Amino acid sequence: MSQQQHRPVRGDHKDEQEITSTGEREERPGRSLITTDHDVICQWAEERGARPAKVPGTEHEGRPGVLRFDFPGYGGADLEEISWEDWFRTFDDRKLNFIYQEHKKSGAQSNFFRLENPGREDV
């Protein structure tokens, strides 16, 4: 993984609870969370059996384009697995935020996540 494990979340996120370490937990099930911490993201993905991936054909100058996670049993045939190092290098270079849920409001485990680039003007 890259040397930078955590950087400040960018943008206005009053509705999401910021998580900065693997020891922190959601305030309540269904709460939207946000982080840039590599260990938190890895733990979240690994708890769900998800592997770092990219969408083939979206590469830019030899680097991964659209980042995703390949969840077992969810049709990842359209995805190409990449290393955590490549995934996080791209995540950090683009200064992305990881917005996610640990659990649905029902308490069941959630796979919801999205990557946000608060610096993009077309968002």
Secondary structure, 3 states (H helix, E strand, C coil): CCCCCCCCCCCCCCCCEECCCCCCCCCCCCCCEEECCHHHHHHHHHHCCCEEEECCCCCECCECCCEEEECCCCCHHHCEECCHHHHHHHHHHCCCEEEECCECCCCCECCCEEEECCCCCCC
